[in-house]
Amino acid sequence: MRLFLSLLNTAAICLSFLQASARADFQAGAATSNITPKMGVPLDGTIMQVGPAKDVHDELHARCLVLGDGETRLAFVVVDNTMVSREVLDRAKAEIEEHTGIPPSHVCLSATHTHSTPRAVVDLVDDDLHREYLDFLASRIADGVRRAVNRMRPATIGWGSFEEPRFVHNRRWVLAESFRALNVNPFGEKGEIVKMNPGRDGLDKPAGPVDPEVFVVAVRDRESGAPLAVFSAYGLHYIGGVPGGVVSADYYGVYAEQLKRELGVEHQQPSFVAMMANGTSGDINANDLTKAREKFAPYERMTFVGTELARQAAEVVSAIEAVEGARLSLDAEASELELRVRKPDAKRLAWAEETMAKVEPGKRLTRGQIYAREANFLADYPDKISLPLQVFRIGDLAVAQIPCEVFAETGLAIKAGSPFAGSTFTIELANGFYGYLPPEEQFAWGGYETWPARSSLLEESAEEKIRTRILEMMATLEERK
């Protein structure tokens, strides 16, 4: 009996030591890297015609956080760009691995989707400044992670969330039957039942749900208790209200700066870093079409939204309790998923040829001409492409990463199916850009997010395949705990 008790006590001491060791081994570091473009860099997208950068309202950044448990390191980078090609992000990941040893599968690089920034898409435009910016962006992202690694120190981490429904509204609306015949898509086809941002007349109901949860991960210095970083995610598209040609990080940047003030760490050295990743917002914006239209001065609304989110996040941060012991272990799972591209048929290509023949040099393209150009781009795409999917585990928290603009209902479904109950969120436009990801039934309803282009190129069953694979990866991480 004495031997049994002695062994039991020894086991308890060993367990206590292991937990203490895990606590002591957990480290974190955070840094920012300025990624503001030169004036003249194009701000055009696959669909939008914005023109070159002419001014800067607020600087753009790659906001970086690196976590380590003594064995595994994970890196998060939130990039103030509309979207970033996988090729650019893979270059950044290769540089990160070269200088820090963190493998690409353990690095999450995501775009905020602010529209007042470059679209860092390879071969988007034939422009030397654009190509130069892509190289600059990859290196600056890697620099930020290297700085964060250099600043790693013993830390604590915890998480929580709050709900903010005022700013999330589904922008895809089912039209009243009498209005559907008036709804014409870029290909000249009438009768689509769903329209994005349709105005306030002829509305039936939203085409999908919203996710009002704002997830908040708080990291503190273990010794002093000072905040090191706050990593957040919210399923809200950019706000806008930025004059044409002006560069801005939108509400994501406002949130990052305001949270410093809310927590009283504006002058802390090394600098505290706050970051807001884009959650599942492919069909979400801040406009409530059931109410009268409001007018805002430039930058006014994005400032209000970012400030309000920071105020509430600070309250959550103050109440978050640190996760301790073995629950602090880190893990990652990565996968490649091959999907078909929605290629144009002969009829669509004939329409595209006829439509592009009417383009007048020096003039802005019409909506039809934009989609005719996009049909030609898709015709040259391979029949199948491989998408990178990743999931990180931080203790009992799972962070899914999808390289598309993901609809809110997909994010909600991933949360509902996750084995990490109550502690799961998804980051969209992560590790690449492959357009919108509508659930399959939405294609029959129509609307901007479903129209074939580089902004919506994946097969109609892509959402189900991606969601299923993400949940499988989460199950794998749960089994390895």
C-alpha positions as CSV (number, residue, x, y, z in Angstrom):
1,M,0.0,0.0,0.0
2,R,2.8,2.4,0.9
3,L,4.5,1.6,-2.4
4,F,1.2,2.3,-4.2
5,L,0.8,5.7,-2.4
6,S,4.4,6.5,-3.1
7,L,4.0,5.8,-6.8
8,L,0.8,7.8,-6.8
9,N,2.5,10.7,-5.2
10,T,5.4,10.5,-7.6
11,A,2.9,10.4,-10.5
12,A,1.2,13.5,-9.1
13,I,4.4,15.3,-8.7
14,C,5.5,14.4,-12.3
15,L,2.1,15.6,-13.6
16,S,2.5,18.8,-11.7
17,F,6.0,19.3,-13.1
18,L,4.8,18.6,-16.6
19,Q,2.0,21.2,-16.3
20,A,4.4,23.7,-14.8
21,S,6.8,23.0,-17.6
22,A,4.1,23.5,-20.2
23,R,3.2,26.8,-18.5
24,A,6.9,27.9,-18.5
25,D,7.5,26.8,-22.0
26,F,4.6,28.7,-23.6
27,Q,5.8,31.8,-25.3
28,A,4.5,34.5,-27.6
29,G,5.8,37.4,-29.7
30,A,4.1,40.0,-31.8
31,A,5.1,42.6,-34.3
32,T,3.9,44.7,-37.3
33,S,5.4,45.3,-40.7
34,N,4.4,48.3,-42.8
35,I,3.1,47.2,-46.2
36,T,1.8,50.5,-47.5
37,P,2.2,50.7,-51.3
38,K,3.9,53.3,-53.4
39,M,1.7,55.9,-55.0
40,G,0.7,54.7,-58.4
41,V,0.3,51.0,-57.5
42,P,-3.0,49.8,-59.0
43,L,-5.9,49.3,-56.6
44,D,-7.9,47.5,-59.3
45,G,-9.4,44.1,-58.7
46,T,-10.7,41.2,-60.8
47,I,-14.1,43.1,-61.1
48,M,-13.6,46.5,-59.6
49,Q,-11.9,49.4,-61.5
50,V,-10.4,51.5,-58.8
51,G,-7.4,53.1,-60.4
52,P,-4.0,53.8,-58.9
53,A,-3.1,54.7,-55.3
54,K,-3.1,58.5,-55.0
55,D,-3.0,59.2,-51.2
56,V,-2.8,57.4,-47.9
57,H,-5.3,57.9,-45.1
58,D,-3.7,55.3,-42.7
59,E,-0.8,53.0,-43.2
60,L,-1.2,49.4,-44.1
61,H,0.4,46.6,-42.0
62,A,1.0,42.9,-41.8
63,R,0.1,42.3,-38.1
64,C,2.0,39.2,-36.8
65,L,1.6,36.9,-33.8
66,V,3.8,33.8,-33.1
67,L,3.0,31.3,-30.4
68,G,5.2,28.5,-29.1
69,D,4.7,25.7,-26.6
70,G,8.3,24.5,-26.4
71,E,7.8,22.0,-29.2
72,T,5.5,23.6,-31.8
73,R,5.2,27.2,-33.1
74,L,2.3,28.7,-34.9
75,A,2.3,32.0,-36.7
76,F,-0.7,34.3,-37.5
77,V,-0.4,37.2,-39.9
78,V,-3.3,39.5,-40.8
79,V,-2.5,41.4,-44.0
80,D,-4.2,44.7,-44.8
81,N,-4.9,43.8,-48.5
82,T,-8.1,43.0,-50.3
83,M,-6.8,39.5,-51.3
84,V,-3.5,37.9,-51.9
85,S,-2.6,35.1,-54.3
86,R,-1.3,31.9,-53.0
87,E,2.0,32.3,-54.9
88,V,2.8,35.5,-53.0
89,L,1.9,34.0,-49.7
90,D,3.9,30.8,-50.5
91,R,6.9,33.0,-51.1
92,A,6.5,34.7,-47.8
93,K,6.1,31.3,-46.1
94,A,9.3,30.0,-47.7
95,E,11.2,33.0,-46.4
96,I,9.7,32.5,-43.0
97,E,10.7,28.9,-42.9
98,E,14.2,29.7,-44.1
99,H,14.8,32.3,-41.3
100,T,12.7,30.9,-38.4
101,G,12.2,27.2,-39.1
102,I,8.4,27.5,-38.8
103,P,7.0,25.3,-41.6
104,P,4.5,26.6,-44.1
105,S,1.7,24.4,-42.6
106,H,2.1,26.3,-39.3
107,V,1.8,29.8,-40.8
108,C,-1.6,31.4,-41.3
109,L,-1.5,34.4,-43.7
110,S,-4.9,36.0,-44.2
111,A,-6.1,39.2,-46.0
112,T,-8.6,41.5,-44.3
113,H,-10.4,42.3,-47.6
114,T,-10.4,46.1,-47.1
115,H,-11.2,47.4,-50.6
116,S,-9.0,50.5,-50.2
117,T,-5.8,48.5,-50.7
118,P,-4.0,46.7,-53.5
119,R,-5.3,43.4,-54.7
120,A,-2.1,41.4,-54.5
121,V,-3.1,38.9,-57.2
122,V,-0.5,37.5,-59.6
123,D,-1.1,38.5,-63.3
124,L,-4.0,40.7,-62.3
125,V,-2.7,43.6,-64.4
126,D,0.3,44.1,-66.7
127,D,2.0,46.7,-64.5
128,D,5.6,46.9,-63.2
129,L,4.6,48.7,-60.0
130,H,2.0,46.0,-59.3
131,R,4.6,43.2,-59.7
132,E,7.1,45.2,-57.6
133,Y,4.5,45.4,-54.8
134,L,3.9,41.7,-54.8
135,D,7.6,41.0,-54.2
136,F,7.7,43.8,-51.5
137,L,4.6,42.3,-49.8
138,A,6.0,38.8,-49.5
139,S,9.2,40.0,-48.0
140,R,7.5,42.4,-45.6
141,I,5.2,39.7,-44.3
142,A,8.2,37.5,-43.7
143,D,10.0,40.4,-41.9
144,G,7.1,40.8,-39.6
145,V,7.1,37.2,-38.5
146,R,10.9,37.3,-38.0
147,R,10.4,40.3,-35.7
148,A,7.7,38.5,-33.8
149,V,9.9,35.5,-33.3
150,N,12.7,37.7,-32.0
151,R,10.3,39.1,-29.4
152,M,9.0,35.8,-28.1
153,R,8.9,35.6,-24.3
154,P,7.0,33.6,-21.6
155,A,3.4,34.4,-22.0
156,T,-0.2,33.4,-21.1
157,I,-3.1,33.1,-23.4
158,G,-6.9,32.8,-23.1
159,W,-9.9,33.5,-25.3
160,G,-13.5,34.6,-25.2
161,S,-16.1,36.2,-27.5
162,F,-19.0,38.6,-27.6
163,E,-21.8,39.2,-30.1
164,E,-22.2,42.4,-32.1
165,P,-25.3,42.0,-34.4
166,R,-25.6,45.7,-35.4
167,F,-23.0,45.6,-38.1
168,V,-23.6,42.2,-39.8
169,H,-26.4,41.9,-42.4
170,N,-26.8,39.5,-45.2
171,R,-26.2,41.4,-48.5
172,R,-27.8,38.8,-50.7
173,W,-31.6,39.2,-50.8
174,V,-34.3,37.0,-52.3
175,L,-36.4,39.4,-54.5
176,A,-40.2,39.6,-54.5
177,E,-41.5,37.6,-57.5
178,S,-42.6,40.8,-59.3
179,F,-39.1,42.2,-59.2
180,R,-37.3,39.1,-60.5
181,A,-38.0,39.7,-64.1
182,L,-36.2,43.1,-63.8
183,N,-33.1,41.4,-62.4
184,V,-30.6,41.1,-65.3
185,N,-27.2,39.5,-64.8
186,P,-24.0,40.6,-66.7
187,F,-24.7,37.9,-69.4
188,G,-28.0,39.4,-70.3
189,E,-30.0,36.7,-68.6
190,K,-33.2,37.8,-66.7
191,G,-35.0,36.3,-63.7
192,E,-32.3,35.6,-61.0
193,I,-34.2,35.4,-57.7
194,V,-31.3,36.7,-55.5
195,K,-29.5,40.1,-55.8
196,M,-26.5,41.5,-53.9
197,N,-27.1,44.9,-52.4
198,P,-30.5,45.3,-54.2
199,G,-31.7,48.6,-52.8
200,R,-34.7,48.7,-50.5
201,D,-37.6,48.0,-52.9
202,G,-38.9,44.6,-53.9
203,L,-37.3,42.6,-51.1
204,D,-38.6,39.3,-49.8
205,K,-36.0,37.9,-47.3
206,P,-32.2,37.6,-46.8
207,A,-30.7,34.6,-48.7
208,G,-28.8,33.4,-45.6
209,P,-27.9,33.9,-42.0
210,V,-25.3,36.1,-40.3
211,D,-22.8,35.2,-37.6
212,P,-22.6,38.1,-35.0
213,E,-19.8,36.5,-32.9
214,V,-16.6,38.4,-32.4
215,F,-13.9,36.0,-31.2
216,V,-11.1,37.4,-29.1
217,V,-7.7,35.7,-28.2
218,A,-5.7,37.6,-25.6
219,V,-2.0,37.1,-25.0
220,R,-0.1,38.6,-22.0
221,D,3.4,38.7,-20.7
222,R,3.6,36.0,-18.1
223,E,5.8,37.9,-15.7
224,S,4.3,41.4,-15.9
225,G,0.8,40.6,-17.0
226,A,1.1,43.3,-19.7
227,P,-0.9,42.7,-22.9
228,L,1.3,41.5,-25.8
229,A,-1.3,40.9,-28.4
230,V,-5.0,40.5,-29.1
231,F,-6.1,38.4,-32.1
232,S,-9.7,38.7,-33.2
233,A,-12.0,37.6,-36.0
234,Y,-15.4,38.9,-37.1
235,G,-17.6,38.0,-40.0
236,L,-18.0,41.4,-41.5
237,H,-16.9,42.7,-45.0
238,Y,-15.1,46.0,-45.1
239,I,-17.1,49.2,-44.3
240,G,-15.8,51.6,-47.0
241,G,-16.5,55.3,-47.2
242,V,-12.9,55.8,-48.4
243,P,-12.5,58.2,-51.4
244,G,-11.3,56.7,-54.6
245,G,-7.5,56.2,-54.9
246,V,-7.0,56.6,-51.1
247,V,-5.3,53.8,-49.2
248,S,-6.8,52.7,-45.9
249,A,-6.9,49.6,-43.7
250,D,-10.7,50.3,-43.1
251,Y,-12.3,49.3,-39.8
252,Y,-9.6,46.6,-39.3
253,G,-7.0,49.3,-38.9
254,V,-9.2,51.4,-36.7
255,Y,-9.8,48.4,-34.4
256,A,-6.1,47.7,-34.1
257,E,-5.2,51.3,-33.1
258,Q,-8.2,51.9,-30.9
259,L,-7.7,48.7,-28.9
260,K,-4.3,50.0,-27.8
261,R,-6.0,53.1,-26.4
262,E,-8.8,51.0,-24.7
263,L,-6.2,48.9,-23.0
264,G,-3.9,51.8,-22.2
265,V,-0.9,50.4,-24.0
266,E,-0.3,53.0,-26.8
267,H,3.2,53.7,-25.7
268,Q,4.2,50.2,-24.5
269,Q,7.5,48.8,-25.7
270,P,7.9,46.4,-27.4
271,S,4.7,47.5,-29.0
272,F,1.4,45.8,-28.3
273,V,-0.2,44.4,-31.4
274,A,-3.9,44.1,-32.1
275,M,-5.3,42.4,-35.2
276,M,-8.8,41.7,-36.6
277,A,-9.0,38.9,-39.1
278,N,-11.9,38.5,-41.5
279,G,-14.2,35.8,-40.4
280,T,-16.9,34.2,-42.7
281,S,-18.3,37.3,-44.4
282,G,-18.6,36.4,-48.1
283,D,-22.3,37.4,-48.1
284,I,-22.2,39.9,-45.3
285,N,-21.9,43.7,-45.0
286,A,-22.9,46.4,-42.5
287,N,-25.9,47.7,-44.5
288,D,-29.4,47.1,-43.0
289,L,-31.7,47.2,-46.0
290,T,-34.8,47.1,-43.8
291,K,-34.0,50.6,-42.6
292,A,-33.7,54.0,-44.3
293,R,-30.4,54.7,-45.9
294,E,-28.0,56.7,-43.7
295,K,-25.3,59.1,-45.0
296,F,-21.8,59.2,-43.5
297,A,-18.8,61.5,-44.0
298,P,-15.7,59.8,-45.4
299,Y,-14.1,57.5,-42.9
300,E,-16.9,58.2,-40.4
301,R,-18.6,54.8,-40.3
302,M,-15.5,52.6,-40.5
303,T,-14.2,54.6,-37.5
304,F,-17.4,54.1,-35.5
305,V,-17.5,50.3,-36.2
306,G,-13.8,49.8,-35.4
307,T,-14.1,51.9,-32.2
308,E,-17.2,50.1,-31.0
309,L,-15.6,46.6,-31.6
310,A,-12.4,47.7,-29.8
311,R,-14.4,49.0,-26.8
312,Q,-16.3,45.7,-26.4
313,A,-13.2,43.6,-27.1
314,A,-11.3,45.4,-24.3
315,E,-14.1,44.4,-21.9
316,V,-13.7,40.8,-22.9
317,V,-10.0,40.9,-22.7
318,S,-10.2,42.2,-19.1
319,A,-12.3,39.2,-18.1
320,I,-10.4,36.4,-20.0
321,E,-8.7,33.9,-17.7
322,A,-5.4,32.4,-18.9
323,V,-5.4,28.8,-20.0
324,E,-2.9,26.8,-18.1
325,G,-1.0,23.5,-18.0
326,A,-1.2,20.9,-20.7
327,R,-4.2,22.7,-22.3
328,L,-1.7,25.1,-23.8
329,S,-0.3,22.6,-26.3
330,L,-0.3,23.7,-30.0
331,D,-0.9,21.6,-33.1
332,A,-1.6,22.1,-36.8
333,E,-3.1,20.2,-39.7
334,A,-2.8,21.1,-43.4
335,S,-4.3,19.6,-46.5
336,E,-4.5,20.1,-50.2
337,L,-8.0,19.8,-51.8
338,E,-8.3,19.4,-55.6
339,L,-11.4,21.1,-57.1
340,R,-12.8,21.7,-60.6
341,V,-12.9,25.1,-62.2
342,R,-16.2,26.4,-63.7
343,K,-15.0,26.8,-67.3
344,P,-17.1,28.7,-69.8
345,D,-18.8,26.7,-72.6
346,A,-18.7,27.5,-76.3
347,K,-21.9,29.7,-76.0
348,R,-20.4,31.8,-73.2
349,L,-17.1,32.2,-75.1
350,A,-18.9,33.3,-78.3
351,W,-20.8,35.9,-76.2
352,A,-17.5,37.0,-74.6
353,E,-15.9,37.5,-78.1
354,E,-18.8,39.5,-79.3
355,T,-18.9,41.6,-76.2
356,M,-15.2,42.3,-76.1
357,A,-15.3,43.4,-79.7
358,K,-17.2,46.5,-78.5
359,V,-14.5,47.6,-76.0
360,E,-13.4,51.2,-76.7
361,P,-9.7,51.9,-76.0
362,G,-9.2,54.1,-73.0
363,K,-12.7,53.8,-71.6
364,R,-13.9,52.0,-68.5
365,L,-15.3,48.5,-69.2
366,T,-19.0,48.0,-68.9
367,R,-20.2,45.3,-66.5
368,G,-20.8,42.9,-69.4
369,Q,-17.3,43.6,-70.8
370,I,-15.8,42.8,-67.4
371,Y,-17.4,39.4,-67.3
372,A,-16.6,38.8,-70.9
373,R,-12.9,39.4,-70.0
374,E,-13.3,37.1,-67.0
375,A,-14.7,34.3,-69.2
376,N,-11.6,34.5,-71.3
377,F,-9.4,34.3,-68.2
378,L,-11.3,31.2,-67.0
379,A,-11.0,29.5,-70.4
380,D,-7.2,29.6,-69.9
381,Y,-7.4,28.2,-66.4
382,P,-6.5,24.6,-65.8
383,D,-9.5,22.3,-65.4
384,K,-8.6,21.6,-61.7
385,I,-6.8,23.5,-59.0
386,S,-5.5,22.6,-55.6
387,L,-6.5,24.6,-52.6
388,P,-4.6,24.8,-49.3
389,L,-6.7,24.2,-46.2
390,Q,-5.3,24.6,-42.6
391,V,-6.5,24.2,-39.1
392,F,-4.6,25.3,-36.0
393,R,-5.2,24.0,-32.5
394,I,-4.4,26.2,-29.4
395,G,-5.3,24.0,-26.5
396,D,-9.1,23.5,-26.8
397,L,-9.4,26.2,-29.5
398,A,-9.6,25.4,-33.2
399,V,-8.9,28.0,-36.0
400,A,-10.0,27.0,-39.5
401,Q,-8.4,28.7,-42.5
402,I,-10.0,28.7,-45.9
403,P,-8.6,30.6,-49.0
404,C,-12.0,31.8,-50.2
405,E,-14.7,34.4,-49.3
406,V,-16.8,32.1,-47.2
407,F,-20.5,32.6,-46.5
408,A,-21.8,33.0,-42.9
409,E,-23.8,29.8,-43.1
410,T,-20.6,27.8,-43.8
411,G,-18.8,29.4,-40.8
412,L,-21.8,28.5,-38.6
413,A,-21.9,25.0,-39.9
414,I,-18.2,24.5,-39.1
415,K,-18.8,25.8,-35.6
416,A,-21.7,23.4,-35.1
417,G,-19.8,20.4,-36.4
418,S,-16.5,21.1,-34.7
419,P,-15.3,18.7,-32.0
420,F,-14.0,21.8,-30.2
421,A,-17.4,22.9,-28.9
422,G,-17.8,26.6,-28.3
423,S,-14.2,27.3,-29.2
424,T,-14.0,27.4,-33.0
425,F,-13.8,30.1,-35.6
426,T,-12.9,30.4,-39.3
427,I,-10.6,32.9,-41.0
428,E,-11.4,33.5,-44.7
429,L,-9.1,34.5,-47.5
430,A,-6.3,32.6,-45.6
431,N,-3.2,31.3,-47.4
432,G,-4.5,32.2,-50.9
433,F,-7.4,33.6,-52.9
434,Y,-9.9,31.4,-54.8
435,G,-13.0,33.6,-55.0
436,Y,-16.4,33.2,-53.4
437,L,-17.6,30.0,-51.8
438,P,-21.4,29.9,-52.1
439,P,-23.2,26.8,-50.7
440,E,-24.4,24.8,-53.7
441,E,-28.1,25.8,-53.5
442,Q,-27.1,29.4,-53.9
443,F,-25.9,29.0,-57.5
444,A,-29.4,28.3,-58.7
445,W,-30.6,31.5,-57.0
446,G,-27.9,33.7,-58.9
447,G,-26.4,36.9,-57.8
448,Y,-22.9,38.5,-58.0
449,E,-21.2,36.0,-55.8
450,T,-22.2,33.1,-58.1
451,W,-21.3,34.7,-61.5
452,P,-18.3,32.8,-63.1
453,A,-15.1,34.9,-62.9
454,R,-11.8,34.9,-61.1
455,S,-13.9,36.1,-58.2
456,S,-16.1,33.0,-58.3
457,L,-14.4,30.1,-60.2
458,L,-14.8,27.0,-58.1
459,E,-17.2,24.1,-58.8
460,E,-20.6,24.3,-57.3
461,S,-20.0,21.5,-54.8
462,A,-16.8,23.2,-53.5
463,E,-18.4,24.5,-50.3
464,E,-19.5,21.1,-49.1
465,K,-16.1,19.5,-50.0
466,I,-14.1,22.2,-48.2
467,R,-16.4,22.2,-45.1
468,T,-16.2,18.4,-44.9
469,R,-12.4,18.4,-45.2
470,I,-12.1,21.1,-42.6
471,L,-14.2,19.1,-40.1
472,E,-12.1,16.0,-40.8
473,M,-9.0,17.9,-40.1
474,M,-10.4,19.2,-36.8
475,A,-11.3,15.6,-35.8
476,T,-7.7,14.6,-36.5
477,L,-6.4,17.4,-34.2
478,E,-8.9,16.3,-31.5
479,E,-7.7,12.7,-31.7
480,R,-4.0,13.8,-31.4
481,K,-4.6,15.9,-28.2
